[in-house]
Amino acid sequence: MNILYLDWPCFGREDVCAALTGMGHHLIKFSHKDYTERESPSFQDAFDALIRTTDIDCCFSYNYYPLLAEAANRHGIKYISLVYDSPFVKLYSFTITYPTNYVFLFDYELYHELRSGGISTVYYSPLPVNARSITEKLKTDYDRQRTTCEVSFVGSLYNEDHNLFDRMYEKLRPYTKGYLDAIMRAQLKISGYNFIEEVLTPAIIDDLHKAEPYQNSRDGAETLANVYANYYIDRKLTSIERIQLLGAVSEQFPLKLFTLDPNADIPNATNMGTTDYYNEMPLVFHNSKINLNISLRSIKSGIPLRCMDILGAGGFLLTNYQADLCRHFTANDDFVYFEDEADLLQKIKYYLSHEDERTSIARNGYEKVLEHYNYETVLSELFSIAQV
């Protein structure tokens, strides 16, 4: 098949291109500076020019882009997208209803929500992972001391100065601040179910909008409740939760933190700075006795990419509860989840002192992703559903 691949610097870029080529497909890489925009005559002209000289059987991209959906639909070409970000507001573009779309979501609850709302072009799929690459990476010359950890966390703390929530919060009236404080404290006590969007009343939403106005794009159908819950409040909740849990862990166990923020300060943790997604991160996951995942709160039930990457590197995964993990893996056999801070600390202590059990679980998780969630298997399933 001739596949137009929307080329942008996404996670998994090298792996998905290698897999598609290895499956016998011919990739036509298409890039354009406006690919994230909602409207761009320049993008459409560039696509049309390519179509005039090249036979395209389908389009593919990581994440969903309305401009590509528009271009593909005008030419009657199927567009397959695999979404790994959450939240991802472009899903609420009216273009998602185009019959040429096959939009695969890694979050089953979000998929179910959109399907129940009449969006028939969305499907569910866990994310693929290249579990073969860790074998070759372990043969390379790398910094073993840096990548060897008792406990590690790779990810953002979402604590950048003057973030969206803080900028909005400082402008709110006292009642609204108190309301947000209360619902956020309650949400932090609950894992596996996110109710924030449901409890944002019209009056509260009106206050949030006055403090931090949000303007829908002309092709957007996202609600203000969805935007403020997912992009403002859930991001702040995640920051609070990660800092709190990582702080508790670092008080009792050696913790290495790999994060974009070189100034991130978790007492007693060692900030290792950033780690390269392709070359070093899998080695961190493989060489950590325990890899922590604390999911972004806007991910409703899905398996975050970080979890798949940990399992694909043969690492031991200790994560908060995500319902989709239990759809595809077996808790305590392939991975382990914690329910709260006390449970997290108890399980770290237990698995650091039970090496055989820990390594057996890591091996089981690795073998399962190697067999069932490799790129070739997942992509073949996507193409089968799209009938291309």
TORKOL-4160 file (C-alpha; in steps of 0.2 Angstrom, whole numbers, padded with zeros to 4 digits, m for minus):
388
<pt num="1" X="0000" Y="0000" Z="0000"/>
<pt num="2" X="0005" Y="0018" Z="m0003"/>
<pt num="3" X="0003" Y="0027" Z="0014"/>
<pt num="4" X="0004" Y="0045" Z="0016"/>
<pt num="5" X="0012" Y="0047" Z="0033"/>
<pt num="6" X="0010" Y="0064" Z="0042"/>
<pt num="7" X="0027" Y="0067" Z="0047"/>
<pt num="8" X="0029" Y="0077" Z="0064"/>
<pt num="9" X="0041" Y="0074" Z="0079"/>
<pt num="10" X="0029" Y="0063" Z="0088"/>
<pt num="11" X="0034" Y="0049" Z="0100"/>
<pt num="12" X="0035" Y="0032" Z="0091"/>
<pt num="13" X="0039" Y="0041" Z="0074"/>
<pt num="14" X="0054" Y="0030" Z="0071"/>
<pt num="15" X="0046" Y="0014" Z="0076"/>
<pt num="16" X="0029" Y="0016" Z="0067"/>
<pt num="17" X="0039" Y="0021" Z="0050"/>
<pt num="18" X="0050" Y="0006" Z="0052"/>
<pt num="19" X="0035" Y="m0006" Z="0056"/>
<pt num="20" X="0025" Y="0001" Z="0041"/>
<pt num="21" X="0040" Y="m0001" Z="0029"/>
<pt num="22" X="0044" Y="m0018" Z="0036"/>
<pt num="23" X="0026" Y="m0024" Z="0033"/>
<pt num="24" X="0029" Y="m0020" Z="0014"/>
<pt num="25" X="0020" Y="m0003" Z="0013"/>
<pt num="26" X="0027" Y="0012" Z="0004"/>
<pt num="27" X="0028" Y="0028" Z="0015"/>
<pt num="28" X="0026" Y="0045" Z="0007"/>
<pt num="29" X="0031" Y="0056" Z="0021"/>
<pt num="30" X="0021" Y="0073" Z="0021"/>
<pt num="31" X="0025" Y="0087" Z="0032"/>
<pt num="32" X="0018" Y="0105" Z="0033"/>
<pt num="33" X="0021" Y="0119" Z="0045"/>
<pt num="34" X="0002" Y="0121" Z="0048"/>
<pt num="35" X="m0002" Y="0103" Z="0052"/>
<pt num="36" X="m0009" Y="0108" Z="0069"/>
<pt num="37" X="m0020" Y="0122" Z="0063"/>
<pt num="38" X="m0039" Y="0121" Z="0060"/>
<pt num="39" X="m0038" Y="0130" Z="0044"/>
<pt num="40" X="m0024" Y="0132" Z="0031"/>
<pt num="41" X="m0026" Y="0134" Z="0012"/>
<pt num="42" X="m0007" Y="0132" Z="0011"/>
<pt num="43" X="m0009" Y="0114" Z="0018"/>
<pt num="44" X="m0023" Y="0110" Z="0007"/>
<pt num="45" X="m0014" Y="0116" Z="m0008"/>
<pt num="46" X="0001" Y="0106" Z="m0004"/>
<pt num="47" X="m0009" Y="0090" Z="m0001"/>
<pt num="48" X="m0018" Y="0093" Z="m0018"/>
<pt num="49" X="m0001" Y="0095" Z="m0027"/>
<pt num="50" X="0005" Y="0078" Z="m0020"/>
<pt num="51" X="m0011" Y="0069" Z="m0024"/>
<pt num="52" X="m0009" Y="0075" Z="m0042"/>
<pt num="53" X="0007" Y="0066" Z="m0044"/>
<pt num="54" X="0006" Y="0051" Z="m0032"/>
<pt num="55" X="m0006" Y="0037" Z="m0029"/>
<pt num="56" X="m0011" Y="0036" Z="m0011"/>
<pt num="57" X="m0021" Y="0022" Z="m0004"/>
<pt num="58" X="m0023" Y="0029" Z="0014"/>
<pt num="59" X="m0017" Y="0042" Z="0026"/>
<pt num="60" X="m0010" Y="0039" Z="0043"/>
<pt num="61" X="m0004" Y="0049" Z="0058"/>
<pt num="62" X="m0001" Y="0048" Z="0076"/>
<pt num="63" X="m0014" Y="0059" Z="0084"/>
<pt num="64" X="m0029" Y="0066" Z="0074"/>
<pt num="65" X="m0027" Y="0082" Z="0063"/>
<pt num="66" X="m0043" Y="0091" Z="0056"/>
<pt num="67" X="m0033" Y="0098" Z="0041"/>
<pt num="68" X="m0028" Y="0080" Z="0035"/>
<pt num="69" X="m0045" Y="0074" Z="0038"/>
<pt num="70" X="m0052" Y="0088" Z="0027"/>
<pt num="71" X="m0039" Y="0084" Z="0014"/>
<pt num="72" X="m0042" Y="0066" Z="0014"/>
<pt num="73" X="m0061" Y="0067" Z="0014"/>
<pt num="74" X="m0061" Y="0079" Z="m0001"/>
<pt num="75" X="m0051" Y="0066" Z="m0011"/>
<pt num="76" X="m0061" Y="0051" Z="m0004"/>
<pt num="77" X="m0045" Y="0043" Z="0004"/>
<pt num="78" X="m0047" Y="0034" Z="0021"/>
<pt num="79" X="m0038" Y="0043" Z="0035"/>
<pt num="80" X="m0032" Y="0032" Z="0050"/>
<pt num="81" X="m0026" Y="0040" Z="0065"/>
<pt num="82" X="m0019" Y="0033" Z="0082"/>
<pt num="83" X="m0022" Y="0045" Z="0096"/>
<pt num="84" X="m0010" Y="0044" Z="0111"/>
<pt num="85" X="m0012" Y="0061" Z="0119"/>
<pt num="86" X="m0026" Y="0065" Z="0132"/>
<pt num="87" X="m0033" Y="0077" Z="0132"/>
<pt num="88" X="m0033" Y="0081" Z="0114"/>
<pt num="89" X="m0045" Y="0095" Z="0109"/>
<pt num="90" X="m0044" Y="0092" Z="0091"/>
<pt num="91" X="m0055" Y="0076" Z="0093"/>
<pt num="92" X="m0070" Y="0088" Z="0095"/>
<pt num="93" X="m0068" Y="0096" Z="0077"/>
<pt num="94" X="m0083" Y="0092" Z="0067"/>
<pt num="95" X="m0072" Y="0085" Z="0054"/>
<pt num="96" X="m0071" Y="0069" Z="0065"/>
<pt num="97" X="m0088" Y="0064" Z="0058"/>
<pt num="98" X="m0081" Y="0062" Z="0040"/>
<pt num="99" X="m0084" Y="0045" Z="0034"/>
<pt num="100" X="m0066" Y="0043" Z="0028"/>
<pt num="101" X="m0060" Y="0044" Z="0046"/>
<pt num="102" X="m0054" Y="0029" Z="0057"/>
<pt num="103" X="m0049" Y="0037" Z="0073"/>
<pt num="104" X="m0042" Y="0025" Z="0086"/>
<pt num="105" X="m0042" Y="0030" Z="0104"/>
<pt num="106" X="m0031" Y="0022" Z="0117"/>
<pt num="107" X="m0044" Y="0027" Z="0131"/>
<pt num="108" X="m0059" Y="0015" Z="0131"/>
<pt num="109" X="m0070" Y="0027" Z="0142"/>
<pt num="110" X="m0067" Y="0041" Z="0130"/>
<pt num="111" X="m0070" Y="0030" Z="0115"/>
<pt num="112" X="m0087" Y="0024" Z="0123"/>
<pt num="113" X="m0092" Y="0042" Z="0127"/>
<pt num="114" X="m0089" Y="0048" Z="0109"/>
<pt num="115" X="m0097" Y="0033" Z="0101"/>
<pt num="116" X="m0112" Y="0035" Z="0113"/>
<pt num="117" X="m0113" Y="0053" Z="0107"/>
<pt num="118" X="m0116" Y="0047" Z="0089"/>
<pt num="119" X="m0098" Y="0048" Z="0083"/>
<pt num="120" X="m0096" Y="0032" Z="0073"/>
<pt num="121" X="m0079" Y="0035" Z="0066"/>
<pt num="122" X="m0070" Y="0032" Z="0082"/>
<pt num="123" X="m0063" Y="0015" Z="0088"/>
<pt num="124" X="m0053" Y="0008" Z="0102"/>
<pt num="125" X="m0035" Y="0002" Z="0102"/>
<pt num="126" X="m0021" Y="0000" Z="0115"/>
<pt num="127" X="m0005" Y="0008" Z="0110"/>
<pt num="128" X="0009" Y="m0002" Z="0101"/>
<pt num="129" X="0026" Y="m0003" Z="0108"/>
<pt num="130" X="0043" Y="m0009" Z="0100"/>
<pt num="131" X="0048" Y="m0022" Z="0113"/>
<pt num="132" X="0062" Y="m0029" Z="0102"/>
<pt num="133" X="0073" Y="m0014" Z="0103"/>
<pt num="134" X="0078" Y="m0016" Z="0121"/>
<pt num="135" X="0088" Y="m0031" Z="0117"/>
<pt num="136" X="0099" Y="m0021" Z="0105"/>
<pt num="137" X="0100" Y="m0006" Z="0117"/>
<pt num="138" X="0107" Y="m0017" Z="0131"/>
<pt num="139" X="0122" Y="m0022" Z="0120"/>
<pt num="140" X="0127" Y="m0003" Z="0117"/>
<pt num="141" X="0139" Y="0007" Z="0127"/>
<pt num="142" X="0128" Y="0017" Z="0139"/>
<pt num="143" X="0129" Y="0025" Z="0156"/>
<pt num="144" X="0124" Y="0011" Z="0168"/>
<pt num="145" X="0126" Y="0021" Z="0184"/>
<pt num="146" X="0114" Y="0034" Z="0177"/>
<pt num="147" X="0101" Y="0022" Z="0171"/>
<pt num="148" X="0101" Y="0010" Z="0186"/>
<pt num="149" X="0088" Y="0015" Z="0199"/>
<pt num="150" X="0080" Y="0007" Z="0214"/>
<pt num="151" X="0064" Y="0018" Z="0210"/>
<pt num="152" X="0062" Y="0029" Z="0195"/>
<pt num="153" X="0049" Y="0041" Z="0188"/>
<pt num="154" X="0050" Y="0048" Z="0170"/>
<pt num="155" X="0038" Y="0062" Z="0166"/>
<pt num="156" X="0033" Y="0080" Z="0169"/>
<pt num="157" X="0028" Y="0087" Z="0186"/>
<pt num="158" X="0017" Y="0100" Z="0177"/>
<pt num="159" X="0023" Y="0113" Z="0189"/>
<pt num="160" X="0029" Y="0126" Z="0177"/>
<pt num="161" X="0028" Y="0144" Z="0183"/>
<pt num="162" X="0011" Y="0153" Z="0180"/>
<pt num="163" X="0003" Y="0138" Z="0173"/>
<pt num="164" X="m0015" Y="0139" Z="0165"/>
<pt num="165" X="m0023" Y="0134" Z="0182"/>
<pt num="166" X="m0014" Y="0146" Z="0193"/>
<pt num="167" X="m0016" Y="0160" Z="0180"/>
<pt num="168" X="m0035" Y="0157" Z="0181"/>
<pt num="169" X="m0036" Y="0153" Z="0199"/>
<pt num="170" X="m0029" Y="0170" Z="0205"/>
<pt num="171" X="m0043" Y="0179" Z="0196"/>
<pt num="172" X="m0057" Y="0170" Z="0203"/>
<pt num="173" X="m0069" Y="0176" Z="0216"/>
<pt num="174" X="m0067" Y="0167" Z="0234"/>
<pt num="175" X="m0083" Y="0156" Z="0232"/>
<pt num="176" X="m0076" Y="0149" Z="0216"/>
<pt num="177" X="m0059" Y="0146" Z="0223"/>
<pt num="178" X="m0067" Y="0137" Z="0238"/>
<pt num="179" X="m0078" Y="0126" Z="0226"/>
<pt num="180" X="m0063" Y="0121" Z="0216"/>
<pt num="181" X="m0052" Y="0117" Z="0231"/>
<pt num="182" X="m0066" Y="0106" Z="0238"/>
<pt num="183" X="m0069" Y="0096" Z="0222"/>
<pt num="184" X="m0050" Y="0094" Z="0219"/>
<pt num="185" X="m0047" Y="0088" Z="0237"/>
<pt num="186" X="m0061" Y="0075" Z="0234"/>
<pt num="187" X="m0055" Y="0070" Z="0217"/>
<pt num="188" X="m0037" Y="0067" Z="0224"/>
<pt num="189" X="m0045" Y="0054" Z="0236"/>
<pt num="190" X="m0052" Y="0044" Z="0221"/>
<pt num="191" X="m0043" Y="0033" Z="0209"/>
<pt num="192" X="m0050" Y="0026" Z="0193"/>
<pt num="193" X="m0065" Y="0038" Z="0191"/>
<pt num="194" X="m0064" Y="0057" Z="0186"/>
<pt num="195" X="m0079" Y="0067" Z="0191"/>
<pt num="196" X="m0072" Y="0085" Z="0189"/>
<pt num="197" X="m0081" Y="0089" Z="0172"/>
<pt num="198" X="m0098" Y="0082" Z="0179"/>
<pt num="199" X="m0098" Y="0094" Z="0194"/>
<pt num="200" X="m0093" Y="0110" Z="0185"/>
<pt num="201" X="m0110" Y="0119" Z="0187"/>
<pt num="202" X="m0115" Y="0133" Z="0174"/>
<pt num="203" X="m0111" Y="0146" Z="0187"/>
<pt num="204" X="m0094" Y="0140" Z="0190"/>
<pt num="205" X="m0090" Y="0138" Z="0172"/>
<pt num="206" X="m0096" Y="0156" Z="0169"/>
<pt num="207" X="m0083" Y="0161" Z="0182"/>
<pt num="208" X="m0069" Y="0151" Z="0175"/>
<pt num="209" X="m0073" Y="0158" Z="0158"/>
<pt num="210" X="m0073" Y="0176" Z="0164"/>
<pt num="211" X="m0056" Y="0173" Z="0173"/>
<pt num="212" X="m0048" Y="0164" Z="0158"/>
<pt num="213" X="m0058" Y="0166" Z="0142"/>
<pt num="214" X="m0058" Y="0151" Z="0130"/>
<pt num="215" X="m0064" Y="0153" Z="0112"/>
<pt num="216" X="m0069" Y="0138" Z="0102"/>
<pt num="217" X="m0062" Y="0137" Z="0085"/>
<pt num="218" X="m0075" Y="0138" Z="0071"/>
<pt num="219" X="m0074" Y="0119" Z="0068"/>
<pt num="220" X="m0074" Y="0115" Z="0087"/>
<pt num="221" X="m0088" Y="0107" Z="0097"/>
<pt num="222" X="m0079" Y="0105" Z="0113"/>
<pt num="223" X="m0088" Y="0111" Z="0129"/>
<pt num="224" X="m0081" Y="0124" Z="0141"/>
<pt num="225" X="m0083" Y="0111" Z="0155"/>
<pt num="226" X="m0072" Y="0099" Z="0145"/>
<pt num="227" X="m0059" Y="0112" Z="0142"/>
<pt num="228" X="m0058" Y="0118" Z="0160"/>
<pt num="229" X="m0059" Y="0101" Z="0167"/>
<pt num="230" X="m0046" Y="0093" Z="0156"/>
<pt num="231" X="m0034" Y="0107" Z="0152"/>
<pt num="232" X="m0034" Y="0117" Z="0168"/>
<pt num="233" X="m0040" Y="0107" Z="0183"/>
<pt num="234" X="m0034" Y="0089" Z="0179"/>
<pt num="235" X="m0017" Y="0095" Z="0174"/>
<pt num="236" X="m0016" Y="0104" Z="0191"/>
<pt num="237" X="m0022" Y="0089" Z="0200"/>
<pt num="238" X="m0009" Y="0078" Z="0191"/>
<pt num="239" X="0005" Y="0091" Z="0197"/>
<pt num="240" X="m0002" Y="0090" Z="0215"/>
<pt num="241" X="m0003" Y="0071" Z="0215"/>
<pt num="242" X="0014" Y="0068" Z="0207"/>
<pt num="243" X="0023" Y="0080" Z="0219"/>
<pt num="244" X="0014" Y="0073" Z="0234"/>
<pt num="245" X="0017" Y="0054" Z="0230"/>
<pt num="246" X="0035" Y="0057" Z="0224"/>
<pt num="247" X="0039" Y="0066" Z="0239"/>
<pt num="248" X="0032" Y="0052" Z="0250"/>
<pt num="249" X="0042" Y="0039" Z="0240"/>
<pt num="250" X="0058" Y="0049" Z="0241"/>
<pt num="251" X="0057" Y="0050" Z="0260"/>
<pt num="252" X="0059" Y="0031" Z="0262"/>
<pt num="253" X="0067" Y="0025" Z="0246"/>
<pt num="254" X="0081" Y="0030" Z="0234"/>
<pt num="255" X="0071" Y="0039" Z="0219"/>
<pt num="256" X="0078" Y="0045" Z="0203"/>
<pt num="257" X="0068" Y="0058" Z="0194"/>
<pt num="258" X="0069" Y="0060" Z="0175"/>
<pt num="259" X="0060" Y="0076" Z="0170"/>
<pt num="260" X="0060" Y="0091" Z="0158"/>
<pt num="261" X="0061" Y="0103" Z="0173"/>
<pt num="262" X="0080" Y="0104" Z="0178"/>
<pt num="263" X="0074" Y="0114" Z="0194"/>
<pt num="264" X="0061" Y="0102" Z="0199"/>
<pt num="265" X="0064" Y="0099" Z="0218"/>
<pt num="266" X="0057" Y="0083" Z="0226"/>
<pt num="267" X="0066" Y="0082" Z="0243"/>
<pt num="268" X="0078" Y="0068" Z="0244"/>
<pt num="269" X="0075" Y="0063" Z="0226"/>
<pt num="270" X="0089" Y="0064" Z="0213"/>
<pt num="271" X="0084" Y="0075" Z="0198"/>
<pt num="272" X="0093" Y="0067" Z="0183"/>
<pt num="273" X="0086" Y="0080" Z="0171"/>
<pt num="274" X="0079" Y="0074" Z="0154"/>
<pt num="275" X="0080" Y="0057" Z="0146"/>
<pt num="276" X="0080" Y="0053" Z="0127"/>
<pt num="277" X="0065" Y="0044" Z="0122"/>
<pt num="278" X="0073" Y="0032" Z="0110"/>
<pt num="279" X="0090" Y="0030" Z="0116"/>
<pt num="280" X="0091" Y="0031" Z="0135"/>
<pt num="281" X="0073" Y="0030" Z="0142"/>
<pt num="282" X="0071" Y="0011" Z="0138"/>
<pt num="283" X="0087" Y="0008" Z="0147"/>
<pt num="284" X="0080" Y="0018" Z="0163"/>
<pt num="285" X="0065" Y="0007" Z="0162"/>
<pt num="286" X="0074" Y="m0009" Z="0160"/>
<pt num="287" X="0087" Y="m0005" Z="0174"/>
<pt num="288" X="0075" Y="0002" Z="0187"/>
<pt num="289" X="0069" Y="m0011" Z="0200"/>
<pt num="290" X="0053" Y="m0001" Z="0201"/>
<pt num="291" X="0046" Y="0011" Z="0187"/>
<pt num="292" X="0032" Y="0022" Z="0194"/>
<pt num="293" X="0018" Y="0028" Z="0183"/>
<pt num="294" X="0006" Y="0042" Z="0190"/>
<pt num="295" X="m0006" Y="0045" Z="0176"/>
<pt num="296" X="m0012" Y="0062" Z="0169"/>
<pt num="297" X="m0029" Y="0064" Z="0177"/>
<pt num="298" X="m0037" Y="0068" Z="0160"/>
<pt num="299" X="m0034" Y="0050" Z="0155"/>
<pt num="300" X="m0050" Y="0042" Z="0159"/>
<pt num="301" X="m0047" Y="0023" Z="0158"/>
<pt num="302" X="m0033" Y="0021" Z="0145"/>
<pt num="303" X="m0016" Y="0014" Z="0147"/>
<pt num="304" X="m0004" Y="0028" Z="0146"/>
<pt num="305" X="0011" Y="0027" Z="0133"/>
<pt num="306" X="0023" Y="0027" Z="0148"/>
<pt num="307" X="0016" Y="0011" Z="0154"/>
<pt num="308" X="0017" Y="0002" Z="0137"/>
<pt num="309" X="0035" Y="0009" Z="0136"/>
<pt num="310" X="0040" Y="0002" Z="0153"/>
<pt num="311" X="0032" Y="m0015" Z="0149"/>
<pt num="312" X="0041" Y="m0015" Z="0132"/>
<pt num="313" X="0058" Y="m0012" Z="0140"/>
<pt num="314" X="0056" Y="m0027" Z="0151"/>
<pt num="315" X="0053" Y="m0015" Z="0166"/>
<pt num="316" X="0043" Y="m0018" Z="0182"/>
<pt num="317" X="0028" Y="m0007" Z="0182"/>
<pt num="318" X="0020" Y="0000" Z="0197"/>
<pt num="319" X="0005" Y="0012" Z="0193"/>
<pt num="320" X="m0011" Y="0020" Z="0199"/>
<pt num="321" X="m0026" Y="0010" Z="0194"/>
<pt num="322" X="m0032" Y="0012" Z="0175"/>
<pt num="323" X="m0046" Y="0001" Z="0170"/>
<pt num="324" X="m0039" Y="m0003" Z="0153"/>
<pt num="325" X="m0024" Y="m0011" Z="0160"/>
<pt num="326" X="m0035" Y="m0024" Z="0167"/>
<pt num="327" X="m0043" Y="m0026" Z="0150"/>
<pt num="328" X="m0026" Y="m0032" Z="0142"/>
<pt num="329" X="m0015" Y="m0037" Z="0157"/>
<pt num="330" X="m0017" Y="m0046" Z="0173"/>
<pt num="331" X="m0013" Y="m0037" Z="0189"/>
<pt num="332" X="0000" Y="m0044" Z="0200"/>
<pt num="333" X="0006" Y="m0056" Z="0186"/>
<pt num="334" X="0010" Y="m0043" Z="0172"/>
<pt num="335" X="0010" Y="m0027" Z="0182"/>
<pt num="336" X="0005" Y="m0020" Z="0199"/>
<pt num="337" X="m0006" Y="m0006" Z="0204"/>
<pt num="338" X="m0007" Y="0004" Z="0220"/>
<pt num="339" X="m0023" Y="0012" Z="0227"/>
<pt num="340" X="m0017" Y="0026" Z="0238"/>
<pt num="341" X="m0001" Y="0033" Z="0245"/>
<pt num="342" X="0000" Y="0020" Z="0259"/>
<pt num="343" X="m0002" Y="0006" Z="0247"/>
<pt num="344" X="0011" Y="0013" Z="0235"/>
<pt num="345" X="0024" Y="0014" Z="0249"/>
<pt num="346" X="0020" Y="m0003" Z="0255"/>
<pt num="347" X="0021" Y="m0011" Z="0238"/>
<pt num="348" X="0038" Y="m0002" Z="0234"/>
<pt num="349" X="0045" Y="m0010" Z="0250"/>
<pt num="350" X="0038" Y="m0027" Z="0246"/>
<pt num="351" X="0044" Y="m0028" Z="0228"/>
<pt num="352" X="0061" Y="m0021" Z="0232"/>
<pt num="353" X="0064" Y="m0035" Z="0244"/>
<pt num="354" X="0056" Y="m0049" Z="0233"/>
<pt num="355" X="0067" Y="m0049" Z="0218"/>
<pt num="356" X="0061" Y="m0065" Z="0210"/>
<pt num="357" X="0043" Y="m0060" Z="0211"/>
<pt num="358" X="0047" Y="m0043" Z="0204"/>
<pt num="359" X="0057" Y="m0049" Z="0190"/>
<pt num="360" X="0044" Y="m0063" Z="0185"/>
<pt num="361" X="0031" Y="m0050" Z="0184"/>
<pt num="362" X="0042" Y="m0039" Z="0173"/>
<pt num="363" X="0046" Y="m0053" Z="0162"/>
<pt num="364" X="0027" Y="m0058" Z="0160"/>
<pt num="365" X="0022" Y="m0040" Z="0155"/>
<pt num="366" X="0036" Y="m0039" Z="0143"/>
<pt num="367" X="0032" Y="m0056" Z="0134"/>
<pt num="368" X="0014" Y="m0050" Z="0133"/>
<pt num="369" X="0017" Y="m0034" Z="0124"/>
<pt num="370" X="0030" Y="m0042" Z="0113"/>
<pt num="371" X="0017" Y="m0055" Z="0107"/>
<pt num="372" X="0001" Y="m0045" Z="0107"/>
<pt num="373" X="0005" Y="m0026" Z="0107"/>
<pt num="374" X="0019" Y="m0025" Z="0094"/>
<pt num="375" X="0018" Y="m0012" Z="0080"/>
<pt num="376" X="0015" Y="m0025" Z="0067"/>
<pt num="377" X="0000" Y="m0034" Z="0076"/>
<pt num="378" X="m0008" Y="m0017" Z="0081"/>
<pt num="379" X="m0006" Y="m0009" Z="0064"/>
<pt num="380" X="m0013" Y="m0024" Z="0055"/>
<pt num="381" X="m0028" Y="m0024" Z="0066"/>
<pt num="382" X="m0031" Y="m0005" Z="0063"/>
<pt num="383" X="m0029" Y="m0008" Z="0044"/>
<pt num="384" X="m0041" Y="m0023" Z="0045"/>
<pt num="385" X="m0054" Y="m0012" Z="0053"/>
<pt num="386" X="m0052" Y="0002" Z="0040"/>
<pt num="387" X="m0052" Y="m0012" Z="0027"/>
<pt num="388" X="m0037" Y="m0005" Z="0018"/>
